[in-house]
Amino acid sequence: MSTAAPVKPPLLADGRLDELVSRLLSSYDAGPRSMHHLGAYELPQMSEVERALNEIRALLFPGFVGNALDGASEDEVRAHVRERMGDLARRLGRQVYRGLHHRCQLIKGRRDHDCSQCAELADGVTTRFLEALPDIRATLASDVDAAYEGDPAAKGTDEVIFCYPGLYAISSYRVANRLLCEGSSIIPRMITELAHEKTGIDIHPGAAIGPSFFIDHGTGIVIGETTVIGDRVRIYQGVTLGALSLPKGKARECVSRKRHPTIEDDVIIYANATILGGDTVIGRGAVIGGNCWVTHSIPPAARVSIDGTTVGPG
């Protein structure tokens, strides 16, 4: 066995490390302050948001996510859910507060350690969100049924809950959307980006999506912030519901404008179709074929093919 001392990398051996550290610190001072958060308090933590999301999903899909609870009595299940709910309230509430407080500091232009107003807002957001969990679960039940009924390959709803990336992305979206609607800042987007990283499905938490939503396969799907999707809609992998490109420097002027399409009830959108624009409405019961590029409204019950043909109902 060799006893020779390990060779130090050149950066450590010749003293260049201190010079590099100084250069990097200088870039913090010279660069935009939005690229660092030094000396301020309590940014949200992605690891804690991920733990909170896992706890939420364990309450939404008990037994499928988290502890199996094999053979647990009704009283044991109640105690387990109560304990988990309390832990979630503390963990999620802290992250919601951090998101609100961070934005508050940016607006005020100062770094306060505590903010009673942000704490009160965070308590309200967290409480209202937790109270909405039964409603979120009811909507997700329709999404699970839509996947099972819409995919002949599904052998049971258990397979859908355990295995389907589309349901993971949808459940994360529904959690994030409710938090956003209740007034949370930053945390909703962190949640949908966790799902994006895991599944390749990018759903903005600001989108409005009705029940019985089915994403089949899912990889590469993008759903923009102002998208409106009705009930019983089915979309396949690679679909983009996006915005038309804006002139350089004009994005901030369009924040409040509807930039993404509206998809009415009972629409099917096949793989790799792209639908763009806030004025674009896909009518009820329409079918958009694979690889289609759509930038204008489509009437109800129409069929759109890749060659540009639009066939009306009947």
N, C-alpha and C positions, 0 to 999 in steps of 0.2 A: 504493500500500500504506500502510495506517495505521500510524503509529509511536506511537500513544497507549499509555501504560502500562496493563496490565490492571488492572481494578478489583478490589480485594480484597473478598471476602465480608464482610458486617458483623461476623461472629464474629471475624475476624482484624483488622479495621480498628479496632475500638473497644476492644480489650483484654479482651473478654469470654471469650476462649479460656482464659486462665489461671484465671478464676473457675470455668468449667465443668470444667476438669481437676481443680481442688481439690474440687469437689462430687462428682465421680465417684470420686476417691480416698477421700473420706470414706465413700462408700457401700461401698467395699471393707472398711473397718474396721467399719462398723455392720452390714453384712449378714451372712448365713450364710457361714462359711468354706468350706463345700462348693462355693460358687459361684466360688471363685478358687483358684489354685494358685501364688501368688506366693512367691518365695524358696525353694521346695522344688526337688527335683531330678527331672529326667528323667521327665516324663509320656510315655506312648507317643505317637507322631506318626502321624496318620492318613495322611499322604503316604507314610511309610515302610511302614506296614502295607499300603497299596494296592500299592506296588511289590513287596512280598513276595508278596502274593496273585497278582499278575501272573506273578512268577517261578515260583510253585508251579503255576499253570495251564499255564505253558509246559513244565514237566516232565511234567504229566499229559496234555497234548494237544500233544506236540511237533510243530512244523511248522504247526499250526493257530493256536497262540498263540506270540508271540515270533518269533525268526528262522526263516525258511523252511527253511534247511539244504538248499537245492537242490543235488543232485548230490554231497552229502557222503558220504565213505566211512565204513565202520563205525568206523575208528579216529578219524576226525574227529568223528563223532557222540558217541563215548565221551568224547573230550576236551572237547567242548562241554558235555555233561551233567555231567561231573565239575567243570568250572569253574563252571557255573551252580549246582550243588549246594553248592559251597564258598561262593559269594557269598550264596546263600540262607541257609545256616547262620549266617553272620555277621549278616546283616540281620535275619532273623526272630528269632535268638537275642537280639539287642539289644532288640528290641521286646517280646519275652516277658519279658525281665528288667525292663524299665521298667514293664510292667503289674504284675508281682509285687511289685516294689520300692515302687511307689506304694501299693498296698494294705497292704504291710508297714508303711510309714511311718504310714498312718492308724491302724493297730492299735496300734503302739508309741507313737504320739503324739509322735514326734520326727522330725527331718529328718536322717538319716544320708546322707552322700554315697555310700557304698558299703555293700553288705551281702553278705558271703560266702555266707550261707545262700540268699539270693535268687538269687545267681549260680549256685550249684550246682543249685538247683531249675530254673532257666531252661535250663541246659545239658542236664539230664535230659529236660525237656519237649521241647526242640528236637530232641535226638537221637532220642528215641522217635517223634516225629512224622515225621521224615525217613525213619526205617526203615519207617514204615507207608505210605509213598507207593505202593509196588506194590499193597498191599491196597486203598487208596483208588481207585487206577486201575482195579482189577478191578471194584469196585462201580460206578464210573462207567460202565464198559463196558456193564453191565447197564442202566443208566439211558439211555444212548444208544440201545441196541437197543430198549428199551421205547418211546422216543419215535418211532423210525423205524417200528416195527411197529404202533404205536397211532395214527399220524397218516397218513392216505392222502395228505395234501398234501406230505409229506416225500419228496423225490426221491432222498435218499441220506443216509447218516450224516454225511457232510461238511457237508451243509446243517444238520443238527441241531446239530453242534458249533459251526459258524460263527454261526448265526443265531438259535437258539432261546433266548429269555430264561429259560425254565424250566430248561434245562440249566445256564446260567450260575449261576442261583440255587442249584440243587441242588449243583453242584460247589463253590461257595463254602460252602454249608452243610456239606458232608461234610468239607471242610478245617477249618472252624471247630469242628465237633463233635468231631473227633479231637483238636484242640488243647485243647478244653475237657476232654475225658476224660483227657488226659494231665496236666492240672493248670494249664493256662494261665489267666491272669486278664485280663479286659478285652479282650484281643486277639480272642478268638472273636466277641464281640459286635460289635466294630468291623468285622470281616470280613463278617458277615451284614448289617450296616447299609450297607456299601459296595454289596453286592448289592441290597439293598432300594432304595437310591437309584437304582441303574442300571436295575432291572427292574420296580420296583413290587411285588415279591414279598418278603414279610416272614416269614422262617423263623428262629425262635429256635435258636441253636446247641445248646441243651439238649434239643431234641426228638429222639426216637428214630425213625429212618426206615429201613425195610428196602430191599433192592435192587430194581431194576427199577421205580423210581418215575418216573412221568411227569406233568409239569405241562404242560397244553396252554394256550397263550396266556399265562395266568399273571397278568396285571395285577390287583392288588388282593387277592391271596391272603395270608392271615395264618395262620401255624401257631405255636401257643403253646409255651411252654417244656416242659411236661410231656406234650405230645402223643406218643402212640405210634402209628406207622403201620407196618403189616405189609408183606409182599412184593407186588409187582405191583399197586400202588394207582395209580389215575389220578384226577387232580382238574383242574378247569377254573377259568377266571378268576373272581375275586370270591369264592372259597370262604373261609370263616372256620372254623378249628378253634380255638375259643376257650374262655374261662372265663366262668362265670356271675359277675355283678357281686357284689362284696363290700361289706359295710357300710363306711361311711367310717371310716378309721383301723384297719381290720382286716387290711389287706393283708400286713403283716409277720408276722402270726400264721399265715399260710397258706403261707409260703415252701416248706416241705417237703411240703406236701400235693399230691396229684395234682389239678390244676385243669382239665386239658384232656382231650379225648376220646381214646378208643382206636379206631383204625380197623384192622380185621383184614384179612387177605390178600384180594386180588382185588376190592376195593371200587372202585366208580366213584362220584364225587361231581360232579354237574354244576354249571354256572355259578351263582354267587351263592347257593349253599346255605350255611347257617350251622348248625354243630354245636357245642353248648356243653356243658361240664360234665365234671368228672373221672370221674364214675360212668357216663358215656354210652359205650356200646360199640356200634360199628357192625359187625354180624356178617359173617363171611366171605362174599364174593360178593354182598353187598347193593348196591343201586343207589339213590342219593339223588338225586331229581330236582332240576332247577334251581329256585332261589328257595325251597327248603324250609327250614323252621326246626325244628331237631331238638334237644330237650333230654332225651330219654330213649333207652334202648337200643333197637336195631333187630335183629331176629333174622337169622341167616344167610340169604342168598339172597333176602331180602325186597326189595320195590320200594316206595319212598316217593315220593308225589307231592305237589304244592303244596297240594292240597285237604285234606291230612291223611290221605289213604288210605294204609294200609300193606298191601301185597299179599304174602302169604307165598310161599314157593317153590312152583313148579309152577303 
